[in-house]
């Protein structure tokens, strides 16, 4: 089994038009095809995983959870710092860029028992 930091090969098949599209976009960003594809795939994987978080609550806990959502915390310096913090998976070489606005992703799916 490979260590987490050891490079591995990932092979995929693509149509010529798809390859050309990827190459054109990678070239515009000054990136290699591999770097461009790996970054795009990882970004999509993060989105999928963030959108798939699931937890289950009984009815009273769900009501309490909804009440908390309806009354967000008052803004504090600590909250502002947290919202401006870079996500752990953001690359360090992107630190010169301005932080982006928070996304509108769903962070959790909820079921009531």
N, C-alpha and C positions, 0 to 999 in steps of 0.2 A: 504494500500500500504506500503510495507516495505521500511525502510530508506536505503540509499545507503550503509551504513556500516553494516547493519544487515545481518547476514548469512542467506542464503536460501538454500534449497535442490534442486539439479538438478538430475533427474533420467534418465538413458538411459539403453537400452538393448544392449547387445553385445553377440557375439558367444564366446564359451569357448576359442577358439584359439586366438581371439582378446584380450580377457581378459588376457590370459597367456602372450601374447606378451607385452601388456602394463605393466603387473606386472614385467616381466623380465627387461624391460627398467627402470622402476621406481626403482627397487631394485639396479640396477647398479649405479644409481645416489643417492642412499640412501634416496629416497623420498617415500612417501605413494602413493598409486594408485590415490587417490583423488587429492593430490597436483600435481602429474605428469600430470594427465588429465586436470586439471584446467589451469595449466600453458601452456600446449600445445594448448588448445582451445583458450585461451586468445591471445596467440601469433598469431595463425591463424586468429582470429577475427581482430586484429590490421592490419595484412597484407591485409586482404580483404578491410577494411575501407580505408586504405591508397591508395590502388589501385583503389578505386571507386570515388575519388574526381573528380568532373565535374564542368567545367565552360565554358561559351560560349562567344565568341568575334566576333565583326564584322570584316570585311576584313582588314581595316587599323590598328585596334588594334592588330589583329593577326600578321600582318607584323611587327609591333613594338615589339611584344612579341618575335617573332622569331629572330629579330635583337639582342635583349637582350640575348637570349640564345646562339647566335653565338659569343657573346663577353662577356664571363664570367668576373666577377670582378677580379681585381688584388689581389693576396693573401695579407692579412693584419693580424696583431696579433688578431684582433677581429674576423675575419673570421676563423682563426685557432682554437680559443677558442670555437667558435660556433660549428664547425665541430667535436670537441672532446667532446662536452657536451653530457651527458647521456639523453636519451629520458625520458619524464615524466613518462611513463609507465614502465620503467626499474626498477626492484626492488632495494631497497637500499642495500639489503644483497649481491648483485652482484657487489658492488662498489670496491671490491678487484681485480676483473678481469680486464684484459686489454681491452680497448675499441675496438670494432670490426670495421672492415672497413665498410664504408657506403655501403648500399645495392644498387642493381641496380633496385630497384622498380620504377615503373612508378608512379609519384606523381600526375599526372593530365591527364584527357582526355580533348581534345579540339575539339570544332566544330566551323566551320566558317559559318557565316550567309551571 
